[in-house]
């Protein structure tokens, strides 16, 4: 995963940081608390907005994040499994 280190501490990213990195590396993002469910967000600037894929790899368009999703700091690039 892509993590920032601060004085020896490893932490995940805020959503804006994760999206920027995802667009640069062409990878999806996920929350640490949701990665075990196969939850991945693919940020785009297309009419699909951000689309998500669940553990069954079923895509869904126009993801609607919650306030908790937007303020969380447990975002990271999703790893390929």
ABEGO torsion letter per residue (X at the ends): XBBBBBGGBBBBBBAAAAAAAAAAAGBBBBBAAAAAAGBBBBBBABAAEBBBBBAAGBBBBGBBBBAAAAABAABBBBBBX
